[in-house]
Amino acid sequence: MSYRVKLIAGLIGTAFLCIFIGGLSQSISSGFAGFTGGLPFMIIAIVVCGMAVYDFWDECVRKK
């Protein structure tokens, strides 16, 4: 794939993943579990989104 296609596809995919996981985390925290019950999932969601952004940067942005 060309650099531009890889960059656009990676950005869209990473953005969708982070938006989905962020919404899921917000839903769990504001729902039945409450903030303290949703806190472990929120921490996991932040770590997963951070890893996804790093992988996007490593695969698509960084010049090798």
LINZI-V182746 format. One record per helix or strand of 2 or more residues. SS is the DSSP state (helix for helix, strand for strand). FROM is the first residue (numbers start at 1). LEN is the number of residues. If there is no record, write none. Layout:
ss from len
SS FROM LEN
SS FROM LEN
//
This chain:
ss from len
helix 3 28
helix 34 28
//
